[in-house]
Amino acid sequence: MDNTTQVPVRPRATDITGAVNYVGMSRATLYAEMKAGRLNHVKIGGATRFEYDELDRWFNEVAQPAA
């Protein structure tokens, strides 16, 4: 019997659907932010991917505390 504990690992990047779900904003908003150069992304083949660290950075930059 193997007594090792498996630790869940978050993937490094996600697609647009995963990014939308992760940050809770619309696909159109994310594409607009990409086009404006404020949200970095990578292309792998023809697929657009977002690194979670970049999504966190971007979200923290645009988020404003509630009054």
Buried (B, 14 or more C-beta within 10 A) or exposed (E): EEEEEEEEEEEEBBEBEBBBEBBEBEEEEBBEBBEEEEBBBEEEEEEBBBBBEBBEEBBEEEEEEEE
